Amino acid sequence: MVLQTIDLLRNEIPLELETVNLSEDFVTGLVLVDIINGFCTVGAGNLAPREPNRQISGMINESARLARIFCEKNLPIMAFLDSHHPNRPEDPYPPHCIAGTDESNLVPALRWLEEEPNVTIRRKDCFDGYLGSMEADGSNVFVDWVKQNQIKTLVVVGVCTDICVLDFVCSTLSARNRDFLSPLEDVVVYSRACATFDIPLEVARSTKGGLAHPQEFMHHVGLYMAKERGAKIASEISFVAAGKA
Ligand SMILES: [Zn+2]
């Protein structure tokens, strides 16, 4: 049997996933990273999948299921939407998710969130939602959201596991460690509700300046690096009724 690269990787940097039980004694917030058409809807733009993709559709289904539960429990949700000015490229990527286009809007399965009172939408023009939450006056919409809602645990989902999800998790954990995010304690990355894109090596080689980005491989690396910053990586998430934890 020939070992696939992903198997070699899993042998070299094995990742233990955990079942995370969220206590209803404390506030848990849900962060949705860039679950927008430009990254997730087939044919929607330069960085959208070219054909249906199992990891991406699984991510959308799990995110939508989780968002429904958070809305039913009236828990806070923040959705980051990649939204770029047409004249400000984001190297090394081609133009994508230009503000005002449908590429930068939530996918159809999540569009209903725009009407929910517990949902905060934040458009950002950079990879990292933490930095993308900064206002000109130095305040930070994400930091204020954590504090106002007294969020103790954050669940992070979306795309891409190894880019925007990872950058946000890294910044958030550094900020937490510096006490900028009190009372936040735990950051949980829910693996089944995260995804990344797929550019196999042979495709990258035939594209000028193309970077290889094998999907399962980079998803694993993204989760592993989040864990290295102190995030919990969950394979399952469930709620435990108040007083039962
Ligand atoms: Zn972008």
Residues whose N, C-alpha, C, O or C-beta is under 5 A from the ligand:
A	BS01	ZN	D82 E90
